[in-house]
Amino acid sequence: MRFIPSCKEVSELLSQAQDRPLTLKEKLALYVHLPLCEGCRNFSRQLGFIRSAVKRYIERDDTPRS
Ligand SMILES: [Zn+2]
């Protein structure tokens, strides 16, 4: 298994993260790729991925998603 996932894999994971919780392995893939890749960072920002992920860690926010 490659350690750094491709942009295609990352964008797919980001899309899937909207619909289901990611596994630890999948999150790890994002966290190694995103700091290295501005394109995927921009994409994840558009999806609000980082904000919601960080928010979950910081606030433990249980607000249900509509
Ligand atoms: Zn990328």
N, CA, C, O and the ligand as a Tripos MOL2 file, in Angstrom:
@<TRIPOS>MOLECULE
protein
  265   263    67     0     0
PROTEIN
NO_CHARGES

@<TRIPOS>ATOM
      1 N           0.8400   -1.1960    0.0000 N.3       1 MET1
      2 CA          0.0000    0.0000    0.0000 C.3       1 MET1
      3 C           0.8780    1.2500    0.0000 C.2       1 MET1
      4 O           1.8550    1.3530    0.7420 O.2       1 MET1
      5 N           0.4980    2.1850   -0.8500 N.am      2 ARG2
      6 CA          1.2330    3.4550   -0.8850 C.3       2 ARG2
      7 C           0.8590    4.2900    0.3270 C.2       2 ARG2
      8 O          -0.2790    4.2530    0.7960 O.2       2 ARG2
      9 N           1.8110    5.0270    0.8180 N.am      3 PHE3
     10 CA          1.5620    5.8320    2.0010 C.3       3 PHE3
     11 C           0.8120    7.1090    1.6450 C.2       3 PHE3
     12 O          -0.1080    7.5180    2.3530 O.2       3 PHE3
     13 N           1.2090    7.7270    0.5560 N.am      4 ILE4
     14 CA          0.5700    8.9710    0.1310 C.3       4 ILE4
     15 C          -0.4550    8.6500   -0.9650 C.2       4 ILE4
     16 O          -0.0910    8.1660   -2.0370 O.2       4 ILE4
     17 N          -1.6950    8.9130   -0.6980 N.am      5 PRO5
     18 CA         -2.7240    8.6340   -1.7000 C.3       5 PRO5
     19 C          -2.6970    9.6680   -2.8280 C.2       5 PRO5
     20 O          -2.1550   10.7620   -2.6730 O.2       5 PRO5
     21 N          -3.2800    9.3080   -3.9380 N.am      6 SER6
     22 CA         -3.3460   10.2300   -5.0720 C.3       6 SER6
     23 C          -4.4380   11.2830   -4.8310 C.2       6 SER6
     24 O          -5.2940   11.1350   -3.9590 O.2       6 SER6
     25 N          -4.3740   12.3400   -5.6300 N.am      7 CYS7
     26 CA         -5.3910   13.3890   -5.5320 C.3       7 CYS7
     27 C          -6.7790   12.8230   -5.8130 C.2       7 CYS7
     28 O          -7.7670   13.2300   -5.2020 O.2       7 CYS7
     29 N          -6.8350   11.8890   -6.7390 N.am      8 LYS8
     30 CA         -8.1280   11.3100   -7.0760 C.3       8 LYS8
     31 C          -8.7060   10.5800   -5.8670 C.2       8 LYS8
     32 O          -9.8850   10.7220   -5.5420 O.2       8 LYS8
     33 N          -7.8610    9.8030   -5.2140 N.am      9 GLU9
     34 CA         -8.3220    9.0780   -4.0280 C.3       9 GLU9
     35 C          -8.7440   10.0480   -2.9270 C.2       9 GLU9
     36 O          -9.7470    9.8350   -2.2450 O.2       9 GLU9
     37 N          -7.9730   11.0990   -2.7700 N.am     10 VAL10
     38 CA         -8.2750   12.0700   -1.7260 C.3      10 VAL10
     39 C          -9.6000   12.7660   -2.0030 C.2      10 VAL10
     40 O         -10.4120   12.9500   -1.0970 O.2      10 VAL10
     41 N          -9.8150   13.1510   -3.2520 N.am     11 SER11
     42 CA        -11.0690   13.8450   -3.5500 C.3      11 SER11
     43 C         -12.2570   12.9060   -3.3670 C.2      11 SER11
     44 O         -13.3380   13.3350   -2.9630 O.2      11 SER11
     45 N         -12.0560   11.6320   -3.6640 N.am     12 GLU12
     46 CA        -13.1330   10.6690   -3.4310 C.3      12 GLU12
     47 C         -13.4130   10.5090   -1.9340 C.2      12 GLU12
     48 O         -14.5660   10.4440   -1.5070 O.2      12 GLU12
     49 N         -12.3510   10.4490   -1.1600 N.am     13 LEU13
     50 CA        -12.5310   10.3350    0.2950 C.3      13 LEU13
     51 C         -13.2500   11.5550    0.8470 C.2      13 LEU13
     52 O         -14.1270   11.4370    1.7040 O.2      13 LEU13
     53 N         -12.8730   12.7260    0.3500 N.am     14 LEU14
     54 CA        -13.5030   13.9550    0.8300 C.3      14 LEU14
     55 C         -14.9900   13.9550    0.5080 C.2      14 LEU14
     56 O         -15.8110   14.3950    1.3120 O.2      14 LEU14
     57 N         -15.3250   13.4620   -0.6670 N.am     15 SER15
     58 CA        -16.7370   13.3920   -1.0360 C.3      15 SER15
     59 C         -17.4680   12.3870   -0.1550 C.2      15 SER15
     60 O         -18.5830   12.6400    0.3020 O.2      15 SER15
     61 N         -16.8310   11.2520    0.0760 N.am     16 GLN16
     62 CA        -17.4620   10.2190    0.9050 C.3      16 GLN16
     63 C         -17.6210   10.6920    2.3440 C.2      16 GLN16
     64 O         -18.5470   10.2820    3.0440 O.2      16 GLN16
     65 N         -16.7150   11.5530    2.7750 N.am     17 ALA17
     66 CA        -16.7720   12.0360    4.1580 C.3      17 ALA17
     67 C         -18.0400   12.8460    4.4210 C.2      17 ALA17
     68 O         -18.4310   13.0480    5.5710 O.2      17 ALA17
     69 N         -18.6750   13.3070    3.3460 N.am     18 GLN18
     70 CA        -19.9370   14.0300    3.5120 C.3      18 GLN18
     71 C         -21.0600   13.0700    3.9070 C.2      18 GLN18
     72 O         -22.0460   13.4760    4.5240 O.2      18 GLN18
     73 N         -20.9060   11.8240    3.5550 N.am     19 ASP19
     74 CA        -22.0060   10.8670    3.7070 C.3      19 ASP19
     75 C         -21.7970    9.8420    4.8040 C.2      19 ASP19
     76 O         -22.7500    9.2580    5.3180 O.2      19 ASP19
     77 N         -20.5320    9.6300    5.1580 N.am     20 ARG20
     78 CA        -20.2620    8.6040    6.1760 C.3      20 ARG20
     79 C         -18.9990    8.9720    6.9220 C.2      20 ARG20
     80 O         -18.1700    9.7240    6.4090 O.2      20 ARG20
     81 N         -18.8400    8.4470    8.1380 N.am     21 PRO21
     82 CA        -17.5880    8.6850    8.8530 C.3      21 PRO21
     83 C         -16.4510    7.9370    8.1710 C.2      21 PRO21
     84 O         -16.6190    6.8000    7.7300 O.2      21 PRO21
     85 N         -15.3120    8.5750    8.0880 N.am     22 LEU22
     86 CA        -14.1530    7.9150    7.4940 C.3      22 LEU22
     87 C         -13.4860    7.0110    8.5200 C.2      22 LEU22
     88 O         -13.5510    7.2490    9.7260 O.2      22 LEU22
     89 N         -12.8470    5.9760    8.0100 N.am     23 THR23
     90 CA        -12.0740    5.1210    8.9030 C.3      23 THR23
     91 C         -10.7860    5.8450    9.2890 C.2      23 THR23
     92 O         -10.4070    6.8470    8.6830 O.2      23 THR23
     93 N         -10.1360    5.3170   10.2980 N.am     24 LEU24
     94 CA         -8.8830    5.9240   10.7450 C.3      24 LEU24
     95 C          -7.8630    5.9490    9.6150 C.2      24 LEU24
     96 O          -7.1410    6.9310    9.4390 O.2      24 LEU24
     97 N          -7.8100    4.8720    8.8590 N.am     25 LYS25
     98 CA         -6.8600    4.7800    7.7550 C.3      25 LYS25
     99 C          -7.1500    5.8370    6.6930 C.2      25 LYS25
    100 O          -6.2360    6.4430    6.1330 O.2      25 LYS25
    101 N          -8.4220    6.0450    6.4320 N.am     26 GLU26
    102 CA         -8.8110    7.0420    5.4340 C.3      26 GLU26
    103 C          -8.4860    8.4540    5.9090 C.2      26 GLU26
    104 O          -7.9970    9.2830    5.1410 O.2      26 GLU26
    105 N          -8.7630    8.7160    7.1830 N.am     27 LYS27
    106 CA         -8.4270   10.0320    7.7300 C.3      27 LYS27
    107 C          -6.9230   10.2720    7.6520 C.2      27 LYS27
    108 O          -6.4680   11.3670    7.3220 O.2      27 LYS27
    109 N          -6.1750    9.2420    7.9570 N.am     28 LEU28
    110 CA         -4.7230    9.3410    7.9130 C.3      28 LEU28
    111 C          -4.2690    9.6980    6.5010 C.2      28 LEU28
    112 O          -3.3670   10.5140    6.3130 O.2      28 LEU28
    113 N          -4.8990    9.0800    5.5260 N.am     29 ALA29
    114 CA         -4.5550    9.3700    4.1420 C.3      29 ALA29
    115 C          -4.7730   10.8460    3.8270 C.2      29 ALA29
    116 O          -3.9640   11.4720    3.1410 O.2      29 ALA29
    117 N          -5.8800   11.3960    4.3380 N.am     30 LEU30
    118 CA         -6.1500   12.8180    4.1090 C.3      30 LEU30
    119 C          -5.1190   13.6830    4.8140 C.2      30 LEU30
    120 O          -4.6410   14.6760    4.2660 O.2      30 LEU30
    121 N          -4.7850   13.2930    6.0350 N.am     31 TYR31
    122 CA         -3.8960   14.1450    6.8140 C.3      31 TYR31
    123 C          -2.4600   14.1080    6.3190 C.2      31 TYR31
    124 O          -1.6920   15.0270    6.6020 O.2      31 TYR31
    125 N          -2.0790   13.0660    5.5850 N.am     32 VAL32
    126 CA         -0.7370   13.1020    5.0030 C.3      32 VAL32
    127 C          -0.7610   13.8260    3.6570 C.2      32 VAL32
    128 O           0.2300   14.4370    3.2570 O.2      32 VAL32
    129 N          -1.8790   13.7560    2.9730 N.am     33 HIS33
    130 CA         -1.9330   14.3470    1.6380 C.3      33 HIS33
    131 C          -2.2230   15.8460    1.6750 C.2      33 HIS33
    132 O          -1.5910   16.6230    0.9590 O.2      33 HIS33
    133 N          -3.1600   16.2400    2.4940 N.am     34 LEU34
    134 CA         -3.6170   17.6380    2.4690 C.3      34 LEU34
    135 C          -2.5140   18.6670    2.7100 C.2      34 LEU34
    136 O          -2.4800   19.6880    2.0220 O.2      34 LEU34
    137 N          -1.6070   18.4320    3.6690 N.am     35 PRO35
    138 CA         -0.5510   19.4510    3.8650 C.3      35 PRO35
    139 C           0.3700   19.5820    2.6640 C.2      35 PRO35
    140 O           1.0530   20.5950    2.5090 O.2      35 PRO35
    141 N           0.3940   18.5700    1.8190 N.am     36 LEU36
    142 CA          1.3170   18.5720    0.6810 C.3      36 LEU36
    143 C           0.6780   19.0940   -0.5910 C.2      36 LEU36
    144 O           1.3760   19.3700   -1.5680 O.2      36 LEU36
    145 N          -0.6200   19.2320   -0.5930 N.am     37 CYS37
    146 CA         -1.3110   19.4580   -1.8590 C.3      37 CYS37
    147 C          -2.3310   20.5770   -1.7450 C.2      37 CYS37
    148 O          -3.3770   20.4260   -1.1130 O.2      37 CYS37
    149 N          -2.0080   21.7010   -2.3660 N.am     38 GLU38
    150 CA         -2.8920   22.8510   -2.2490 C.3      38 GLU38
    151 C          -4.2290   22.6140   -2.9490 C.2      38 GLU38
    152 O          -5.2750   23.0710   -2.4880 O.2      38 GLU38
    153 N          -4.1770   21.9040   -4.0540 N.am     39 GLY39
    154 CA         -5.4080   21.6330   -4.7980 C.3      39 GLY39
    155 C          -6.4370   20.9150   -3.9490 C.2      39 GLY39
    156 O          -7.6110   21.2850   -3.9240 O.2      39 GLY39
    157 N          -5.9790   19.8770   -3.2520 N.am     40 CYS40
    158 CA         -6.8970   19.1090   -2.4100 C.3      40 CYS40
    159 C          -7.3030   19.8940   -1.1720 C.2      40 CYS40
    160 O          -8.4160   19.7480   -0.6670 O.2      40 CYS40
    161 N          -6.3900   20.7270   -0.6900 N.am     41 ARG41
    162 CA         -6.7700   21.5810    0.4430 C.3      41 ARG41
    163 C          -7.9160   22.5030    0.0430 C.2      41 ARG41
    164 O          -8.8820   22.6740    0.7870 O.2      41 ARG41
    165 N          -7.7940   23.0910   -1.1380 N.am     42 ASN42
    166 CA         -8.8610   23.9790   -1.5990 C.3      42 ASN42
    167 C         -10.1700   23.2140   -1.7430 C.2      42 ASN42
    168 O         -11.2370   23.7000   -1.3690 O.2      42 ASN42
    169 N         -10.0640   22.0150   -2.2880 N.am     43 PHE43
    170 CA        -11.2580   21.1930   -2.4780 C.3      43 PHE43
    171 C         -11.8960   20.8660   -1.1290 C.2      43 PHE43
    172 O         -13.1130   20.9620   -0.9690 O.2      43 PHE43
    173 N         -11.0650   20.4790   -0.1620 N.am     44 SER44
    174 CA        -11.6120   20.1120    1.1410 C.3      44 SER44
    175 C         -12.2240   21.3280    1.8300 C.2      44 SER44
    176 O         -13.2000   21.2200    2.5720 O.2      44 SER44
    177 N         -11.6290   22.4760    1.5680 N.am     45 ARG45
    178 CA        -12.1730   23.6950    2.1640 C.3      45 ARG45
    179 C         -13.5580   23.9780    1.5870 C.2      45 ARG45
    180 O         -14.4830   24.3590    2.3030 O.2      45 ARG45
    181 N         -13.6720   23.7860    0.3020 N.am     46 GLN46
    182 CA        -14.9740   23.9960   -0.3350 C.3      46 GLN46
    183 C         -16.0310   23.0950    0.2790 C.2      46 GLN46
    184 O         -17.1830   23.4940    0.4510 O.2      46 GLN46
    185 N         -15.6290   21.8880    0.6050 N.am     47 LEU47
    186 CA        -16.5800   20.9370    1.1740 C.3      47 LEU47
    187 C         -16.8030   21.1810    2.6580 C.2      47 LEU47
    188 O         -17.7080   20.6020    3.2590 O.2      47 LEU47
    189 N         -15.9820   22.0350    3.2460 N.am     48 GLY48
    190 CA        -16.1050   22.2760    4.6730 C.3      48 GLY48
    191 C         -15.5550   21.1290    5.4980 C.2      48 GLY48
    192 O         -15.8680   20.9900    6.6810 O.2      48 GLY48
    193 N         -14.7270   20.3020    4.8570 N.am     49 PHE49
    194 CA        -14.2630   19.1110    5.5600 C.3      49 PHE49
    195 C         -13.4010   19.4620    6.7610 C.2      49 PHE49
    196 O         -13.6350   18.9730    7.8660 O.2      49 PHE49
    197 N         -12.4160   20.3030    6.5440 N.am     50 ILE50
    198 CA        -11.4820   20.6020    7.6170 C.3      50 ILE50
    199 C         -12.2060   21.2850    8.7640 C.2      50 ILE50
    200 O         -11.9890   20.9720    9.9350 O.2      50 ILE50
    201 N         -13.0590   22.2120    8.4080 N.am     51 ARG51
    202 CA        -13.7580   22.9460    9.4460 C.3      51 ARG51
    203 C         -14.5800   21.9860   10.3060 C.2      51 ARG51
    204 O         -14.5340   22.0560   11.5340 O.2      51 ARG51
    205 N         -15.3310   21.0920    9.6620 N.am     52 SER52
    206 CA        -16.1790   20.1880   10.4440 C.3      52 SER52
    207 C         -15.3410   19.1780   11.2080 C.2      52 SER52
    208 O         -15.6940   18.8060   12.3270 O.2      52 SER52
    209 N         -14.2450   18.7310   10.6300 N.am     53 ALA53
    210 CA        -13.3930   17.7690   11.3230 C.3      53 ALA53
    211 C         -12.7550   18.4090   12.5360 C.2      53 ALA53
    212 O         -12.7370   17.8240   13.6190 O.2      53 ALA53
    213 N         -12.2320   19.6070   12.3570 N.am     54 VAL54
    214 CA        -11.5850   20.3100   13.4560 C.3      54 VAL54
    215 C         -12.6050   20.6400   14.5330 C.2      54 VAL54
    216 O         -12.3520   20.4980   15.7290 O.2      54 VAL54
    217 N         -13.7540   21.0810   14.0740 N.am     55 LYS55
    218 CA        -14.7950   21.4540   15.0120 C.3      55 LYS55
    219 C         -15.1770   20.2650   15.8810 C.2      55 LYS55
    220 O         -15.4100   20.3940   17.0830 O.2      55 LYS55
    221 N         -15.2350   19.1040   15.2390 N.am     56 ARG56
    222 CA        -15.6050   17.9100   15.9810 C.3      56 ARG56
    223 C         -14.5690   17.6280   17.0740 C.2      56 ARG56
    224 O         -14.9090   17.2370   18.1900 O.2      56 ARG56
    225 N         -13.3100   17.8350   16.7230 N.am     57 TYR57
    226 CA        -12.2580   17.5730   17.7070 C.3      57 TYR57
    227 C         -12.2990   18.5870   18.8300 C.2      57 TYR57
    228 O         -12.1590   18.2290   20.0000 O.2      57 TYR57
    229 N         -12.4870   19.8390   18.4890 N.am     58 ILE58
    230 CA        -12.3710   20.8970   19.4840 C.3      58 ILE58
    231 C         -13.6170   20.9790   20.3590 C.2      58 ILE58
    232 O         -13.5330   21.0600   21.5840 O.2      58 ILE58
    233 N         -14.7480   20.9580   19.7160 N.am     59 GLU59
    234 CA        -15.9760   21.2260   20.4590 C.3      59 GLU59
    235 C         -16.7310   19.9700   20.8480 C.2      59 GLU59
    236 O         -17.6210   20.0120   21.6980 O.2      59 GLU59
    237 N         -16.3800   18.8550   20.2310 N.am     60 ARG60
    238 CA        -17.1600   17.6300   20.4320 C.3      60 ARG60
    239 C         -18.6150   17.9320   20.1220 C.2      60 ARG60
    240 O         -19.5150   17.5740   20.8830 O.2      60 ARG60
    241 N         -18.8240   18.5660   19.0460 N.am     61 ASP61
    242 CA        -20.1510   19.0580   18.6900 C.3      61 ASP61
    243 C         -21.0270   17.9120   18.1860 C.2      61 ASP61
    244 O         -20.6710   17.2000   17.2470 O.2      61 ASP61
    245 N         -22.1620   17.7580   18.8240 N.am     62 ASP62
    246 CA        -23.0580   16.6640   18.4430 C.3      62 ASP62
    247 C         -24.2630   17.1440   17.6460 C.2      62 ASP62
    248 O         -25.2310   16.4050   17.4620 O.2      62 ASP62
    249 N         -24.1990   18.3630   17.1840 N.am     63 THR63
    250 CA        -25.3230   18.9120   16.4340 C.3      63 THR63
    251 C         -25.6780   18.0010   15.2580 C.2      63 THR63
    252 O         -24.8190   17.6920   14.4330 O.2      63 THR63
    253 N         -26.9100   17.5800   15.1810 N.am     64 PRO64
    254 CA        -27.2970   16.7250   14.0570 C.3      64 PRO64
    255 C         -27.2170   17.4760   12.7410 C.2      64 PRO64
    256 O         -27.5040   18.6710   12.6800 O.2      64 PRO64
    257 N         -26.8270   16.7740   11.6920 N.am     65 ARG65
    258 CA        -26.7280   17.4040   10.3780 C.3      65 ARG65
    259 C         -28.0730   17.3350    9.6960 C.2      65 ARG65
    260 O         -28.7780   16.3310    9.7970 O.2      65 ARG65
    261 N         -28.4270   18.3780    9.0160 N.am     66 SER66
    262 CA        -29.7130   18.3970    8.3410 C.3      66 SER66
    263 C         -29.6030   17.7140    7.0030 C.2      66 SER66
    264 O         -30.5890   17.6240    6.2720 O.2      66 SER66
    265 ZN         -3.9640   16.3630   -3.9610 Zn       67 ZN67
@<TRIPOS>BOND
     1     1     2 1
     2     2     3 1
     3     3     4 2
     4     3     5 am
     5     5     6 1
     6     6     7 1
     7     7     8 2
     8     7     9 am
     9     9    10 1
    10    10    11 1
    11    11    12 2
    12    11    13 am
    13    13    14 1
    14    14    15 1
    15    15    16 2
    16    15    17 am
    17    17    18 1
    18    18    19 1
    19    19    20 2
    20    19    21 am
    21    21    22 1
    22    22    23 1
    23    23    24 2
    24    23    25 am
    25    25    26 1
    26    26    27 1
    27    27    28 2
    28    27    29 am
    29    29    30 1
    30    30    31 1
    31    31    32 2
    32    31    33 am
    33    33    34 1
    34    34    35 1
    35    35    36 2
    36    35    37 am
    37    37    38 1
    38    38    39 1
    39    39    40 2
    40    39    41 am
    41    41    42 1
    42    42    43 1
    43    43    44 2
    44    43    45 am
    45    45    46 1
    46    46    47 1
    47    47    48 2
    48    47    49 am
    49    49    50 1
    50    50    51 1
    51    51    52 2
    52    51    53 am
    53    53    54 1
    54    54    55 1
    55    55    56 2
    56    55    57 am
    57    57    58 1
    58    58    59 1
    59    59    60 2
    60    59    61 am
    61    61    62 1
    62    62    63 1
    63    63    64 2
    64    63    65 am
    65    65    66 1
    66    66    67 1
    67    67    68 2
    68    67    69 am
    69    69    70 1
    70    70    71 1
    71    71    72 2
    72    71    73 am
    73    73    74 1
    74    74    75 1
    75    75    76 2
    76    75    77 am
    77    77    78 1
    78    78    79 1
    79    79    80 2
    80    79    81 am
    81    81    82 1
    82    82    83 1
    83    83    84 2
    84    83    85 am
    85    85    86 1
    86    86    87 1
    87    87    88 2
    88    87    89 am
    89    89    90 1
    90    90    91 1
    91    91    92 2
    92    91    93 am
    93    93    94 1
    94    94    95 1
    95    95    96 2
    96    95    97 am
    97    97    98 1
    98    98    99 1
    99    99   100 2
   100    99   101 am
   101   101   102 1
   102   102   103 1
   103   103   104 2
   104   103   105 am
   105   105   106 1
   106   106   107 1
   107   107   108 2
   108   107   109 am
   109   109   110 1
   110   110   111 1
   111   111   112 2
   112   111   113 am
   113   113   114 1
   114   114   115 1
   115   115   116 2
   116   115   117 am
   117   117   118 1
   118   118   119 1
   119   119   120 2
   120   119   121 am
   121   121   122 1
   122   122   123 1
   123   123   124 2
   124   123   125 am
   125   125   126 1
   126   126   127 1
   127   127   128 2
   128   127   129 am
   129   129   130 1
   130   130   131 1
   131   131   132 2
   132   131   133 am
   133   133   134 1
   134   134   135 1
   135   135   136 2
   136   135   137 am
   137   137   138 1
   138   138   139 1
   139   139   140 2
   140   139   141 am
   141   141   142 1
   142   142   143 1
   143   143   144 2
   144   143   145 am
   145   145   146 1
   146   146   147 1
   147   147   148 2
   148   147   149 am
   149   149   150 1
   150   150   151 1
   151   151   152 2
   152   151   153 am
   153   153   154 1
   154   154   155 1
   155   155   156 2
   156   155   157 am
   157   157   158 1
   158   158   159 1
   159   159   160 2
   160   159   161 am
   161   161   162 1
   162   162   163 1
   163   163   164 2
   164   163   165 am
   165   165   166 1
   166   166   167 1
   167   167   168 2
   168   167   169 am
   169   169   170 1
   170   170   171 1
   171   171   172 2
   172   171   173 am
   173   173   174 1
   174   174   175 1
   175   175   176 2
   176   175   177 am
   177   177   178 1
   178   178   179 1
   179   179   180 2
   180   179   181 am
   181   181   182 1
   182   182   183 1
   183   183   184 2
   184   183   185 am
   185   185   186 1
   186   186   187 1
   187   187   188 2
   188   187   189 am
   189   189   190 1
   190   190   191 1
   191   191   192 2
   192   191   193 am
   193   193   194 1
   194   194   195 1
   195   195   196 2
   196   195   197 am
   197   197   198 1
   198   198   199 1
   199   199   200 2
   200   199   201 am
   201   201   202 1
   202   202   203 1
   203   203   204 2
   204   203   205 am
   205   205   206 1
   206   206   207 1
   207   207   208 2
   208   207   209 am
   209   209   210 1
   210   210   211 1
   211   211   212 2
   212   211   213 am
   213   213   214 1
   214   214   215 1
   215   215   216 2
   216   215   217 am
   217   217   218 1
   218   218   219 1
   219   219   220 2
   220   219   221 am
   221   221   222 1
   222   222   223 1
   223   223   224 2
   224   223   225 am
   225   225   226 1
   226   226   227 1
   227   227   228 2
   228   227   229 am
   229   229   230 1
   230   230   231 1
   231   231   232 2
   232   231   233 am
   233   233   234 1
   234   234   235 1
   235   235   236 2
   236   235   237 am
   237   237   238 1
   238   238   239 1
   239   239   240 2
   240   239   241 am
   241   241   242 1
   242   242   243 1
   243   243   244 2
   244   243   245 am
   245   245   246 1
   246   246   247 1
   247   247   248 2
   248   247   249 am
   249   249   250 1
   250   250   251 1
   251   251   252 2
   252   251   253 am
   253   253   254 1
   254   254   255 1
   255   255   256 2
   256   255   257 am
   257   257   258 1
   258   258   259 1
   259   259   260 2
   260   259   261 am
   261   261   262 1
   262   262   263 1
   263   263   264 2
@<TRIPOS>SUBSTRUCTURE
     1 MET1         2 RESIDUE 1 A MET
     2 ARG2         6 RESIDUE 1 A ARG
     3 PHE3        10 RESIDUE 1 A PHE
     4 ILE4        14 RESIDUE 1 A ILE
     5 PRO5        18 RESIDUE 1 A PRO
     6 SER6        22 RESIDUE 1 A SER
     7 CYS7        26 RESIDUE 1 A CYS
     8 LYS8        30 RESIDUE 1 A LYS
     9 GLU9        34 RESIDUE 1 A GLU
    10 VAL10       38 RESIDUE 1 A VAL
    11 SER11       42 RESIDUE 1 A SER
    12 GLU12       46 RESIDUE 1 A GLU
    13 LEU13       50 RESIDUE 1 A LEU
    14 LEU14       54 RESIDUE 1 A LEU
    15 SER15       58 RESIDUE 1 A SER
    16 GLN16       62 RESIDUE 1 A GLN
    17 ALA17       66 RESIDUE 1 A ALA
    18 GLN18       70 RESIDUE 1 A GLN
    19 ASP19       74 RESIDUE 1 A ASP
    20 ARG20       78 RESIDUE 1 A ARG
    21 PRO21       82 RESIDUE 1 A PRO
    22 LEU22       86 RESIDUE 1 A LEU
    23 THR23       90 RESIDUE 1 A THR
    24 LEU24       94 RESIDUE 1 A LEU
    25 LYS25       98 RESIDUE 1 A LYS
    26 GLU26      102 RESIDUE 1 A GLU
    27 LYS27      106 RESIDUE 1 A LYS
    28 LEU28      110 RESIDUE 1 A LEU
    29 ALA29      114 RESIDUE 1 A ALA
    30 LEU30      118 RESIDUE 1 A LEU
    31 TYR31      122 RESIDUE 1 A TYR
    32 VAL32      126 RESIDUE 1 A VAL
    33 HIS33      130 RESIDUE 1 A HIS
    34 LEU34      134 RESIDUE 1 A LEU
    35 PRO35      138 RESIDUE 1 A PRO
    36 LEU36      142 RESIDUE 1 A LEU
    37 CYS37      146 RESIDUE 1 A CYS
    38 GLU38      150 RESIDUE 1 A GLU
    39 GLY39      154 RESIDUE 1 A GLY
    40 CYS40      158 RESIDUE 1 A CYS
    41 ARG41      162 RESIDUE 1 A ARG
    42 ASN42      166 RESIDUE 1 A ASN
    43 PHE43      170 RESIDUE 1 A PHE
    44 SER44      174 RESIDUE 1 A SER
    45 ARG45      178 RESIDUE 1 A ARG
    46 GLN46      182 RESIDUE 1 A GLN
    47 LEU47      186 RESIDUE 1 A LEU
    48 GLY48      190 RESIDUE 1 A GLY
    49 PHE49      194 RESIDUE 1 A PHE
    50 ILE50      198 RESIDUE 1 A ILE
    51 ARG51      202 RESIDUE 1 A ARG
    52 SER52      206 RESIDUE 1 A SER
    53 ALA53      210 RESIDUE 1 A ALA
    54 VAL54      214 RESIDUE 1 A VAL
    55 LYS55      218 RESIDUE 1 A LYS
    56 ARG56      222 RESIDUE 1 A ARG
    57 TYR57      226 RESIDUE 1 A TYR
    58 ILE58      230 RESIDUE 1 A ILE
    59 GLU59      234 RESIDUE 1 A GLU
    60 ARG60      238 RESIDUE 1 A ARG
    61 ASP61      242 RESIDUE 1 A ASP
    62 ASP62      246 RESIDUE 1 A ASP
    63 THR63      250 RESIDUE 1 A THR
    64 PRO64      254 RESIDUE 1 A PRO
    65 ARG65      258 RESIDUE 1 A ARG
    66 SER66      262 RESIDUE 1 A SER
    67 ZN67       265 GROUP 0 **** ****
